[in-house]
Amino acid sequence: MKVELSRFKVKEGKSQRVDEWMAMLNEHMDHVLLTLQDEKMYVETIFREKREDGEYLYWYSVQGEGGIQVEQSSHEVDQKHLAFWYECIDEDVPHVDMETQVVMIPEHIRAVME
């Protein structure tokens, strides 16, 4: 099982598009949840932060082993998600992976996730 928290910088001037991106994901949650099965993604949460030095999106996820990457997905909602990603995420700024210190998942839940 992989538990991750990563921060990505939003391109300047893309805040409104990020609003649309998050709305799209929320509006199509039934389709989004279907795609998570293929990725063996048990939990995926997106957080947003606006700071003096710009805007950031944070991805928190709990994923099982052997799932497909979102780039390999044939689901339409994933294709839209990736299009927003490429438009809005500033890949010239390295993303930051936070270091996991403690994972608190009860054993009976962890057993279902593996």
Backbone atoms as SQL, in Angstrom:
CREATE TABLE atoms (id INTEGER PRIMARY KEY, chain TEXT, resi INTEGER, resn TEXT, atom TEXT, x REAL, y REAL, z REAL);
INSERT INTO atoms VALUES
  (1, 'A', 1, 'MET', 'N', 0.843, -1.176, 0.000),
  (2, 'A', 1, 'MET', 'CA', 0.000, 0.000, 0.000),
  (3, 'A', 1, 'MET', 'C', 0.888, 1.239, 0.000),
  (4, 'A', 2, 'LYS', 'N', 0.478, 2.230, -0.779),
  (5, 'A', 2, 'LYS', 'CA', 1.236, 3.467, -0.933),
  (6, 'A', 2, 'LYS', 'C', 0.379, 4.640, -0.438),
  (7, 'A', 3, 'VAL', 'N', 0.912, 5.410, 0.509),
  (8, 'A', 3, 'VAL', 'CA', 0.231, 6.590, 1.033),
  (9, 'A', 3, 'VAL', 'C', 1.070, 7.797, 0.656),
  (10, 'A', 4, 'GLU', 'N', 0.465, 8.762, -0.048),
  (11, 'A', 4, 'GLU', 'CA', 1.221, 9.901, -0.559),
  (12, 'A', 4, 'GLU', 'C', 0.486, 11.218, -0.344),
  (13, 'A', 5, 'LEU', 'N', 1.282, 12.265, -0.183),
  (14, 'A', 5, 'LEU', 'CA', 0.797, 13.638, -0.202),
  (15, 'A', 5, 'LEU', 'C', 1.799, 14.432, -1.019),
  (16, 'A', 6, 'SER', 'N', 1.329, 15.048, -2.102),
  (17, 'A', 6, 'SER', 'CA', 2.216, 15.797, -2.997),
  (18, 'A', 6, 'SER', 'C', 1.613, 17.163, -3.296),
  (19, 'A', 7, 'ARG', 'N', 2.504, 18.154, -3.480),
  (20, 'A', 7, 'ARG', 'CA', 2.085, 19.527, -3.781),
  (21, 'A', 7, 'ARG', 'C', 2.531, 19.889, -5.193),
  (22, 'A', 8, 'PHE', 'N', 1.610, 20.513, -5.948),
  (23, 'A', 8, 'PHE', 'CA', 1.868, 20.927, -7.320),
  (24, 'A', 8, 'PHE', 'C', 1.500, 22.394, -7.482),
  (25, 'A', 9, 'LYS', 'N', 2.329, 23.141, -8.163),
  (26, 'A', 9, 'LYS', 'CA', 2.095, 24.567, -8.402),
  (27, 'A', 9, 'LYS', 'C', 1.140, 24.750, -9.575),
  (28, 'A', 10, 'VAL', 'N', 0.179, 25.641, -9.377),
  (29, 'A', 10, 'VAL', 'CA', -0.765, 26.000, -10.437),
  (30, 'A', 10, 'VAL', 'C', -0.137, 27.123, -11.263),
  (31, 'A', 11, 'LYS', 'N', -0.280, 27.028, -12.576),
  (32, 'A', 11, 'LYS', 'CA', 0.221, 28.082, -13.462),
  (33, 'A', 11, 'LYS', 'C', -0.475, 29.404, -13.147),
  (34, 'A', 12, 'GLU', 'N', 0.274, 30.487, -13.298),
  (35, 'A', 12, 'GLU', 'CA', -0.286, 31.825, -13.114),
  (36, 'A', 12, 'GLU', 'C', -1.472, 32.024, -14.069),
  (37, 'A', 13, 'GLY', 'N', -2.524, 32.638, -13.572),
  (38, 'A', 13, 'GLY', 'CA', -3.683, 32.945, -14.397),
  (39, 'A', 13, 'GLY', 'C', -4.632, 31.780, -14.631),
  (40, 'A', 14, 'LYS', 'N', -4.408, 30.649, -13.978),
  (41, 'A', 14, 'LYS', 'CA', -5.234, 29.457, -14.222),
  (42, 'A', 14, 'LYS', 'C', -6.205, 29.150, -13.077),
  (43, 'A', 15, 'SER', 'N', -6.381, 30.076, -12.159),
  (44, 'A', 15, 'SER', 'CA', -7.242, 29.827, -11.001),
  (45, 'A', 15, 'SER', 'C', -8.685, 29.523, -11.413),
  (46, 'A', 16, 'GLN', 'N', -9.221, 30.259, -12.369),
  (47, 'A', 16, 'GLN', 'CA', -10.590, 30.013, -12.825),
  (48, 'A', 16, 'GLN', 'C', -10.700, 28.639, -13.488),
  (49, 'A', 17, 'ARG', 'N', -9.689, 28.244, -14.232),
  (50, 'A', 17, 'ARG', 'CA', -9.707, 26.911, -14.858),
  (51, 'A', 17, 'ARG', 'C', -9.626, 25.823, -13.793),
  (52, 'A', 18, 'VAL', 'N', -8.889, 26.073, -12.713),
  (53, 'A', 18, 'VAL', 'CA', -8.852, 25.116, -11.617),
  (54, 'A', 18, 'VAL', 'C', -10.243, 25.008, -10.993),
  (55, 'A', 19, 'ASP', 'N', -10.952, 26.133, -10.850),
  (56, 'A', 19, 'ASP', 'CA', -12.342, 26.091, -10.364),
  (57, 'A', 19, 'ASP', 'C', -13.167, 25.158, -11.237),
  (58, 'A', 20, 'GLU', 'N', -13.030, 25.317, -12.557),
  (59, 'A', 20, 'GLU', 'CA', -13.786, 24.484, -13.508),
  (60, 'A', 20, 'GLU', 'C', -13.370, 23.024, -13.402),
  (61, 'A', 21, 'TRP', 'N', -12.083, 22.766, -13.215),
  (62, 'A', 21, 'TRP', 'CA', -11.545, 21.408, -13.088),
  (63, 'A', 21, 'TRP', 'C', -12.132, 20.718, -11.870),
  (64, 'A', 22, 'MET', 'N', -12.089, 21.401, -10.733),
  (65, 'A', 22, 'MET', 'CA', -12.609, 20.803, -9.502),
  (66, 'A', 22, 'MET', 'C', -14.122, 20.591, -9.607),
  (67, 'A', 23, 'ALA', 'N', -14.817, 21.537, -10.235),
  (68, 'A', 23, 'ALA', 'CA', -16.259, 21.391, -10.442),
  (69, 'A', 23, 'ALA', 'C', -16.556, 20.186, -11.332),
  (70, 'A', 24, 'MET', 'N', -15.762, 20.011, -12.387),
  (71, 'A', 24, 'MET', 'CA', -15.953, 18.871, -13.287),
  (72, 'A', 24, 'MET', 'C', -15.807, 17.558, -12.525),
  (73, 'A', 25, 'LEU', 'N', -14.761, 17.460, -11.703),
  (74, 'A', 25, 'LEU', 'CA', -14.558, 16.230, -10.939),
  (75, 'A', 25, 'LEU', 'C', -15.721, 15.979, -9.974),
  (76, 'A', 26, 'ASN', 'N', -16.152, 17.029, -9.272),
  (77, 'A', 26, 'ASN', 'CA', -17.271, 16.884, -8.334),
  (78, 'A', 26, 'ASN', 'C', -18.577, 16.540, -9.040),
  (79, 'A', 27, 'GLU', 'N', -18.820, 17.147, -10.192),
  (80, 'A', 27, 'GLU', 'CA', -20.060, 16.908, -10.939),
  (81, 'A', 27, 'GLU', 'C', -20.114, 15.516, -11.560),
  (82, 'A', 28, 'HIS', 'N', -18.964, 14.907, -11.786),
  (83, 'A', 28, 'HIS', 'CA', -18.905, 13.585, -12.411),
  (84, 'A', 28, 'HIS', 'C', -18.344, 12.539, -11.451),
  (85, 'A', 29, 'MET', 'N', -18.634, 12.707, -10.165),
  (86, 'A', 29, 'MET', 'CA', -18.048, 11.844, -9.148),
  (87, 'A', 29, 'MET', 'C', -18.380, 10.377, -9.374),
  (88, 'A', 30, 'ASP', 'N', -19.565, 10.060, -9.883),
  (89, 'A', 30, 'ASP', 'CA', -19.895, 8.655, -10.137),
  (90, 'A', 30, 'ASP', 'C', -18.907, 8.036, -11.131),
  (91, 'A', 31, 'HIS', 'N', -18.514, 8.781, -12.157),
  (92, 'A', 31, 'HIS', 'CA', -17.529, 8.292, -13.137),
  (93, 'A', 31, 'HIS', 'C', -16.120, 8.289, -12.550),
  (94, 'A', 32, 'VAL', 'N', -15.813, 9.320, -11.770),
  (95, 'A', 32, 'VAL', 'CA', -14.495, 9.403, -11.138),
  (96, 'A', 32, 'VAL', 'C', -14.261, 8.185, -10.247),
  (97, 'A', 33, 'LEU', 'N', -15.259, 7.835, -9.453),
  (98, 'A', 33, 'LEU', 'CA', -15.108, 6.706, -8.534),
  (99, 'A', 33, 'LEU', 'C', -14.895, 5.393, -9.283),
  (100, 'A', 34, 'LEU', 'N', -15.482, 5.260, -10.454),
  (101, 'A', 34, 'LEU', 'CA', -15.260, 4.054, -11.266),
  (102, 'A', 34, 'LEU', 'C', -13.808, 3.946, -11.723),
  (103, 'A', 35, 'THR', 'N', -13.196, 5.075, -12.043),
  (104, 'A', 35, 'THR', 'CA', -11.813, 5.044, -12.519),
  (105, 'A', 35, 'THR', 'C', -10.850, 4.649, -11.404),
  (106, 'A', 36, 'LEU', 'N', -11.205, 4.963, -10.171),
  (107, 'A', 36, 'LEU', 'CA', -10.325, 4.646, -9.047),
  (108, 'A', 36, 'LEU', 'C', -10.125, 3.146, -8.887),
  (109, 'A', 37, 'GLN', 'N', -11.122, 2.365, -9.274),
  (110, 'A', 37, 'GLN', 'CA', -10.995, 0.903, -9.178),
  (111, 'A', 37, 'GLN', 'C', -9.821, 0.399, -10.010),
  (112, 'A', 38, 'ASP', 'N', -9.704, 0.889, -11.238),
  (113, 'A', 38, 'ASP', 'CA', -8.615, 0.456, -12.126),
  (114, 'A', 38, 'ASP', 'C', -7.241, 0.843, -11.575),
  (115, 'A', 39, 'GLU', 'N', -7.198, 1.965, -10.860),
  (116, 'A', 39, 'GLU', 'CA', -5.942, 2.457, -10.307),
  (117, 'A', 39, 'GLU', 'C', -5.638, 1.834, -8.937),
  (118, 'A', 40, 'LYS', 'N', -6.576, 1.034, -8.424),
  (119, 'A', 40, 'LYS', 'CA', -6.485, 0.503, -7.052),
  (120, 'A', 40, 'LYS', 'C', -6.281, 1.647, -6.058),
  (121, 'A', 41, 'MET', 'N', -6.992, 2.734, -6.335),
  (122, 'A', 41, 'MET', 'CA', -6.927, 3.929, -5.502),
  (123, 'A', 41, 'MET', 'C', -8.076, 3.852, -4.504),
  (124, 'A', 42, 'TYR', 'N', -7.728, 3.742, -3.232),
  (125, 'A', 42, 'TYR', 'CA', -8.735, 3.610, -2.194),
  (126, 'A', 42, 'TYR', 'C', -9.218, 4.959, -1.690),
  (127, 'A', 43, 'VAL', 'N', -8.323, 5.922, -1.645),
  (128, 'A', 43, 'VAL', 'CA', -8.658, 7.280, -1.213),
  (129, 'A', 43, 'VAL', 'C', -7.851, 8.238, -2.077),
  (130, 'A', 44, 'GLU', 'N', -8.520, 9.235, -2.621),
  (131, 'A', 44, 'GLU', 'CA', -7.810, 10.303, -3.328),
  (132, 'A', 44, 'GLU', 'C', -8.530, 11.600, -2.997),
  (133, 'A', 45, 'THR', 'N', -7.788, 12.554, -2.490),
  (134, 'A', 45, 'THR', 'CA', -8.351, 13.829, -2.069),
  (135, 'A', 45, 'THR', 'C', -7.464, 14.939, -2.620),
  (136, 'A', 46, 'ILE', 'N', -8.106, 15.999, -3.124),
  (137, 'A', 46, 'ILE', 'CA', -7.368, 17.144, -3.642),
  (138, 'A', 46, 'ILE', 'C', -7.646, 18.334, -2.725),
  (139, 'A', 47, 'PHE', 'N', -6.576, 18.968, -2.268),
  (140, 'A', 47, 'PHE', 'CA', -6.666, 20.172, -1.457),
  (141, 'A', 47, 'PHE', 'C', -6.116, 21.334, -2.275),
  (142, 'A', 48, 'ARG', 'N', -6.557, 22.532, -1.924),
  (143, 'A', 48, 'ARG', 'CA', -6.133, 23.728, -2.650),
  (144, 'A', 48, 'ARG', 'C', -5.631, 24.761, -1.645),
  (145, 'A', 49, 'GLU', 'N', -4.552, 25.446, -2.024),
  (146, 'A', 49, 'GLU', 'CA', -3.993, 26.483, -1.157),
  (147, 'A', 49, 'GLU', 'C', -3.612, 27.681, -2.010),
  (148, 'A', 50, 'LYS', 'N', -4.013, 28.871, -1.558),
  (149, 'A', 50, 'LYS', 'CA', -3.607, 30.113, -2.216),
  (150, 'A', 50, 'LYS', 'C', -2.697, 30.848, -1.243),
  (151, 'A', 51, 'ARG', 'N', -1.465, 31.123, -1.706),
  (152, 'A', 51, 'ARG', 'CA', -0.464, 31.784, -0.881),
  (153, 'A', 51, 'ARG', 'C', 0.069, 33.004, -1.618),
  (154, 'A', 52, 'GLU', 'N', 0.903, 33.767, -0.941),
  (155, 'A', 52, 'GLU', 'CA', 1.504, 34.949, -1.578),
  (156, 'A', 52, 'GLU', 'C', 2.340, 34.587, -2.794),
  (157, 'A', 53, 'ASP', 'N', 2.961, 33.399, -2.741),
  (158, 'A', 53, 'ASP', 'CA', 3.823, 32.989, -3.858),
  (159, 'A', 53, 'ASP', 'C', 3.091, 32.191, -4.922),
  (160, 'A', 54, 'GLY', 'N', 1.772, 32.104, -4.826),
  (161, 'A', 54, 'GLY', 'CA', 0.998, 31.426, -5.858),
  (162, 'A', 54, 'GLY', 'C', -0.032, 30.476, -5.298),
  (163, 'A', 55, 'GLU', 'N', -0.566, 29.687, -6.192),
  (164, 'A', 55, 'GLU', 'CA', -1.623, 28.737, -5.854),
  (165, 'A', 55, 'GLU', 'C', -1.090, 27.318, -6.020),
  (166, 'A', 56, 'TYR', 'N', -1.529, 26.436, -5.131),
  (167, 'A', 56, 'TYR', 'CA', -1.045, 25.060, -5.128),
  (168, 'A', 56, 'TYR', 'C', -2.206, 24.094, -4.968),
  (169, 'A', 57, 'LEU', 'N', -2.057, 22.927, -5.586),
  (170, 'A', 57, 'LEU', 'CA', -2.961, 21.811, -5.357),
  (171, 'A', 57, 'LEU', 'C', -2.164, 20.705, -4.690),
  (172, 'A', 58, 'TYR', 'N', -2.793, 20.071, -3.711),
  (173, 'A', 58, 'TYR', 'CA', -2.179, 18.964, -2.982),
  (174, 'A', 58, 'TYR', 'C', -3.005, 17.715, -3.245),
  (175, 'A', 59, 'TRP', 'N', -2.331, 16.629, -3.552),
  (176, 'A', 59, 'TRP', 'CA', -2.990, 15.336, -3.744),
  (177, 'A', 59, 'TRP', 'C', -2.623, 14.431, -2.573),
  (178, 'A', 60, 'TYR', 'N', -3.639, 13.928, -1.890),
  (179, 'A', 60, 'TYR', 'CA', -3.448, 12.920, -0.851),
  (180, 'A', 60, 'TYR', 'C', -4.069, 11.636, -1.375),
  (181, 'A', 61, 'SER', 'N', -3.327, 10.537, -1.291),
  (182, 'A', 61, 'SER', 'CA', -3.878, 9.287, -1.807),
  (183, 'A', 61, 'SER', 'C', -3.413, 8.089, -1.000),
  (184, 'A', 62, 'VAL', 'N', -4.266, 7.092, -1.000),
  (185, 'A', 62, 'VAL', 'CA', -3.956, 5.772, -0.457),
  (186, 'A', 62, 'VAL', 'C', -4.261, 4.799, -1.578),
  (187, 'A', 63, 'GLN', 'N', -3.215, 4.101, -2.046),
  (188, 'A', 63, 'GLN', 'CA', -3.337, 3.276, -3.237),
  (189, 'A', 63, 'GLN', 'C', -2.752, 1.890, -2.986),
  (190, 'A', 64, 'GLY', 'N', -3.430, 0.877, -3.520),
  (191, 'A', 64, 'GLY', 'CA', -2.926, -0.480, -3.458),
  (192, 'A', 64, 'GLY', 'C', -1.875, -0.709, -4.531),
  (193, 'A', 65, 'GLU', 'N', -1.260, -1.849, -4.485),
  (194, 'A', 65, 'GLU', 'CA', -0.223, -2.205, -5.453),
  (195, 'A', 65, 'GLU', 'C', -0.836, -2.718, -6.752),
  (196, 'A', 66, 'GLY', 'N', -0.198, -2.417, -7.875),
  (197, 'A', 66, 'GLY', 'CA', -0.576, -3.000, -9.154),
  (198, 'A', 66, 'GLY', 'C', -1.669, -2.292, -9.929),
  (199, 'A', 67, 'GLY', 'N', -2.073, -1.111, -9.511),
  (200, 'A', 67, 'GLY', 'CA', -3.083, -0.378, -10.261),
  (201, 'A', 67, 'GLY', 'C', -2.481, 0.295, -11.477),
  (202, 'A', 68, 'ILE', 'N', -3.333, 0.667, -12.420),
  (203, 'A', 68, 'ILE', 'CA', -2.842, 1.366, -13.611),
  (204, 'A', 68, 'ILE', 'C', -2.613, 2.837, -13.287),
  (205, 'A', 69, 'GLN', 'N', -1.790, 3.483, -14.081),
  (206, 'A', 69, 'GLN', 'CA', -1.576, 4.925, -13.965),
  (207, 'A', 69, 'GLN', 'C', -2.731, 5.638, -14.663),
  (208, 'A', 70, 'VAL', 'N', -3.070, 6.827, -14.189),
  (209, 'A', 70, 'VAL', 'CA', -4.177, 7.578, -14.777),
  (210, 'A', 70, 'VAL', 'C', -3.930, 7.822, -16.271),
  (211, 'A', 71, 'GLU', 'N', -2.669, 7.966, -16.672),
  (212, 'A', 71, 'GLU', 'CA', -2.346, 8.193, -18.084),
  (213, 'A', 71, 'GLU', 'C', -2.703, 6.998, -18.961),
  (214, 'A', 72, 'GLN', 'N', -2.851, 5.823, -18.368),
  (215, 'A', 72, 'GLN', 'CA', -3.204, 4.611, -19.114),
  (216, 'A', 72, 'GLN', 'C', -4.715, 4.387, -19.186),
  (217, 'A', 73, 'SER', 'N', -5.473, 5.221, -18.516),
  (218, 'A', 73, 'SER', 'CA', -6.914, 5.032, -18.431),
  (219, 'A', 73, 'SER', 'C', -7.608, 5.349, -19.753),
  (220, 'A', 74, 'SER', 'N', -8.638, 4.574, -20.041),
  (221, 'A', 74, 'SER', 'CA', -9.458, 4.844, -21.226),
  (222, 'A', 74, 'SER', 'C', -10.759, 5.562, -20.848),
  (223, 'A', 75, 'HIS', 'N', -10.956, 5.854, -19.568),
  (224, 'A', 75, 'HIS', 'CA', -12.167, 6.544, -19.120),
  (225, 'A', 75, 'HIS', 'C', -12.151, 8.003, -19.578),
  (226, 'A', 76, 'GLU', 'N', -13.274, 8.455, -20.102),
  (227, 'A', 76, 'GLU', 'CA', -13.382, 9.832, -20.598),
  (228, 'A', 76, 'GLU', 'C', -13.095, 10.859, -19.506),
  (229, 'A', 77, 'VAL', 'N', -13.586, 10.610, -18.293),
  (230, 'A', 77, 'VAL', 'CA', -13.372, 11.568, -17.203),
  (231, 'A', 77, 'VAL', 'C', -11.879, 11.699, -16.887),
  (232, 'A', 78, 'ASP', 'N', -11.116, 10.618, -17.025),
  (233, 'A', 78, 'ASP', 'CA', -9.677, 10.703, -16.808),
  (234, 'A', 78, 'ASP', 'C', -8.990, 11.501, -17.909),
  (235, 'A', 79, 'GLN', 'N', -9.477, 11.383, -19.135),
  (236, 'A', 79, 'GLN', 'CA', -8.911, 12.166, -20.235),
  (237, 'A', 79, 'GLN', 'C', -9.152, 13.660, -19.989),
  (238, 'A', 80, 'LYS', 'N', -10.345, 14.014, -19.509),
  (239, 'A', 80, 'LYS', 'CA', -10.648, 15.417, -19.179),
  (240, 'A', 80, 'LYS', 'C', -9.776, 15.885, -18.015),
  (241, 'A', 81, 'HIS', 'N', -9.627, 15.029, -17.015),
  (242, 'A', 81, 'HIS', 'CA', -8.804, 15.334, -15.848),
  (243, 'A', 81, 'HIS', 'C', -7.368, 15.634, -16.277),
  (244, 'A', 82, 'LEU', 'N', -6.809, 14.806, -17.146),
  (245, 'A', 82, 'LEU', 'CA', -5.442, 15.018, -17.625),
  (246, 'A', 82, 'LEU', 'C', -5.317, 16.288, -18.468),
  (247, 'A', 83, 'ALA', 'N', -6.343, 16.598, -19.250),
  (248, 'A', 83, 'ALA', 'CA', -6.309, 17.824, -20.056),
  (249, 'A', 83, 'ALA', 'C', -6.233, 19.052, -19.142),
  (250, 'A', 84, 'PHE', 'N', -7.044, 19.058, -18.083),
  (251, 'A', 84, 'PHE', 'CA', -6.970, 20.156, -17.115),
  (252, 'A', 84, 'PHE', 'C', -5.583, 20.187, -16.468),
  (253, 'A', 85, 'TRP', 'N', -5.072, 19.007, -16.109),
  (254, 'A', 85, 'TRP', 'CA', -3.746, 18.926, -15.483),
  (255, 'A', 85, 'TRP', 'C', -2.700, 19.626, -16.347),
  (256, 'A', 86, 'TYR', 'N', -2.621, 19.229, -17.609),
  (257, 'A', 86, 'TYR', 'CA', -1.599, 19.788, -18.502),
  (258, 'A', 86, 'TYR', 'C', -1.796, 21.288, -18.715),
  (259, 'A', 87, 'GLU', 'N', -3.040, 21.743, -18.669),
  (260, 'A', 87, 'GLU', 'CA', -3.312, 23.167, -18.837),
  (261, 'A', 87, 'GLU', 'C', -2.983, 23.968, -17.573),
  (262, 'A', 88, 'CYS', 'N', -3.219, 23.384, -16.403),
  (263, 'A', 88, 'CYS', 'CA', -3.179, 24.154, -15.159),
  (264, 'A', 88, 'CYS', 'C', -1.961, 23.939, -14.277),
  (265, 'A', 89, 'ILE', 'N', -1.332, 22.792, -14.334),
  (266, 'A', 89, 'ILE', 'CA', -0.211, 22.509, -13.440),
  (267, 'A', 89, 'ILE', 'C', 1.096, 22.975, -14.077),
  (268, 'A', 90, 'ASP', 'N', 1.870, 23.733, -13.322),
  (269, 'A', 90, 'ASP', 'CA', 3.139, 24.267, -13.801),
  (270, 'A', 90, 'ASP', 'C', 4.220, 23.204, -13.596),
  (271, 'A', 91, 'GLU', 'N', 4.491, 22.441, -14.627),
  (272, 'A', 91, 'GLU', 'CA', 5.459, 21.357, -14.536),
  (273, 'A', 91, 'GLU', 'C', 6.901, 21.861, -14.575),
  (274, 'A', 92, 'ASP', 'N', 7.099, 23.173, -14.793),
  (275, 'A', 92, 'ASP', 'CA', 8.432, 23.756, -14.692),
  (276, 'A', 92, 'ASP', 'C', 8.855, 23.921, -13.232),
  (277, 'A', 93, 'VAL', 'N', 7.867, 23.905, -12.332),
  (278, 'A', 93, 'VAL', 'CA', 8.140, 23.978, -10.897),
  (279, 'A', 93, 'VAL', 'C', 8.047, 22.554, -10.360),
  (280, 'A', 94, 'PRO', 'N', 9.137, 22.022, -9.818),
  (281, 'A', 94, 'PRO', 'CA', 9.099, 20.634, -9.331),
  (282, 'A', 94, 'PRO', 'C', 8.024, 20.443, -8.256),
  (283, 'A', 95, 'HIS', 'N', 7.310, 19.342, -8.355),
  (284, 'A', 95, 'HIS', 'CA', 6.336, 19.048, -7.312),
  (285, 'A', 95, 'HIS', 'C', 7.074, 18.593, -6.061),
  (286, 'A', 96, 'VAL', 'N', 6.399, 18.653, -4.937),
  (287, 'A', 96, 'VAL', 'CA', 6.999, 18.278, -3.659),
  (288, 'A', 96, 'VAL', 'C', 6.233, 17.097, -3.101),
  (289, 'A', 97, 'ASP', 'N', 6.943, 15.999, -2.842),
  (290, 'A', 97, 'ASP', 'CA', 6.364, 14.838, -2.176),
  (291, 'A', 97, 'ASP', 'C', 6.669, 14.939, -0.692),
  (292, 'A', 98, 'MET', 'N', 5.628, 14.975, 0.118),
  (293, 'A', 98, 'MET', 'CA', 5.809, 15.024, 1.559),
  (294, 'A', 98, 'MET', 'C', 6.281, 13.653, 2.037),
  (295, 'A', 99, 'GLU', 'N', 7.021, 13.641, 3.122),
  (296, 'A', 99, 'GLU', 'CA', 7.537, 12.392, 3.669),
  (297, 'A', 99, 'GLU', 'C', 6.540, 11.805, 4.662),
  (298, 'A', 100, 'THR', 'N', 6.086, 10.599, 4.384),
  (299, 'A', 100, 'THR', 'CA', 5.130, 9.923, 5.268),
  (300, 'A', 100, 'THR', 'C', 5.818, 9.584, 6.581),
  (301, 'A', 101, 'GLN', 'N', 5.170, 9.926, 7.680),
  (302, 'A', 101, 'GLN', 'CA', 5.709, 9.657, 9.004),
  (303, 'A', 101, 'GLN', 'C', 4.914, 8.580, 9.738),
  (304, 'A', 102, 'VAL', 'N', 3.602, 8.668, 9.672),
  (305, 'A', 102, 'VAL', 'CA', 2.745, 7.728, 10.385),
  (306, 'A', 102, 'VAL', 'C', 1.513, 7.471, 9.522),
  (307, 'A', 103, 'VAL', 'N', 1.139, 6.220, 9.372),
  (308, 'A', 103, 'VAL', 'CA', -0.084, 5.850, 8.662),
  (309, 'A', 103, 'VAL', 'C', -1.016, 5.200, 9.679),
  (310, 'A', 104, 'MET', 'N', -2.152, 5.826, 9.900),
  (311, 'A', 104, 'MET', 'CA', -3.105, 5.341, 10.898),
  (312, 'A', 104, 'MET', 'C', -4.343, 4.787, 10.202),
  (313, 'A', 105, 'ILE', 'N', -4.263, 3.537, 9.840),
  (314, 'A', 105, 'ILE', 'CA', -5.378, 2.825, 9.223),
  (315, 'A', 105, 'ILE', 'C', -5.571, 1.545, 10.030),
  (316, 'A', 106, 'PRO', 'N', -6.739, 1.377, 10.639),
  (317, 'A', 106, 'PRO', 'CA', -6.963, 0.162, 11.414),
  (318, 'A', 106, 'PRO', 'C', -6.735, -1.096, 10.571),
  (319, 'A', 107, 'GLU', 'N', -6.244, -2.142, 11.201),
  (320, 'A', 107, 'GLU', 'CA', -5.872, -3.367, 10.511),
  (321, 'A', 107, 'GLU', 'C', -7.031, -3.966, 9.719),
  (322, 'A', 108, 'HIS', 'N', -8.258, -3.932, 10.263),
  (323, 'A', 108, 'HIS', 'CA', -9.388, -4.534, 9.545),
  (324, 'A', 108, 'HIS', 'C', -9.706, -3.755, 8.263),
  (325, 'A', 109, 'ILE', 'N', -9.430, -2.469, 8.231),
  (326, 'A', 109, 'ILE', 'CA', -9.626, -1.688, 7.008),
  (327, 'A', 109, 'ILE', 'C', -8.442, -1.906, 6.072),
  (328, 'A', 110, 'ARG', 'N', -7.248, -1.920, 6.608),
  (329, 'A', 110, 'ARG', 'CA', -6.037, -2.150, 5.819),
  (330, 'A', 110, 'ARG', 'C', -6.122, -3.506, 5.087),
  (331, 'A', 111, 'ALA', 'N', -6.646, -4.526, 5.751),
  (332, 'A', 111, 'ALA', 'CA', -6.752, -5.860, 5.150),
  (333, 'A', 111, 'ALA', 'C', -7.640, -5.848, 3.913),
  (334, 'A', 112, 'VAL', 'N', -8.680, -5.032, 3.919),
  (335, 'A', 112, 'VAL', 'CA', -9.584, -4.919, 2.768),
  (336, 'A', 112, 'VAL', 'C', -8.903, -4.173, 1.626),
  (337, 'A', 113, 'MET', 'N', -7.969, -3.282, 1.956),
  (338, 'A', 113, 'MET', 'CA', -7.314, -2.445, 0.952),
  (339, 'A', 113, 'MET', 'C', -6.188, -3.151, 0.220),
  (340, 'A', 114, 'GLU', 'N', -5.678, -4.232, 0.744),
  (341, 'A', 114, 'GLU', 'CA', -4.528, -4.883, 0.117),
  (342, 'A', 114, 'GLU', 'C', -4.922, -5.976, -0.820);
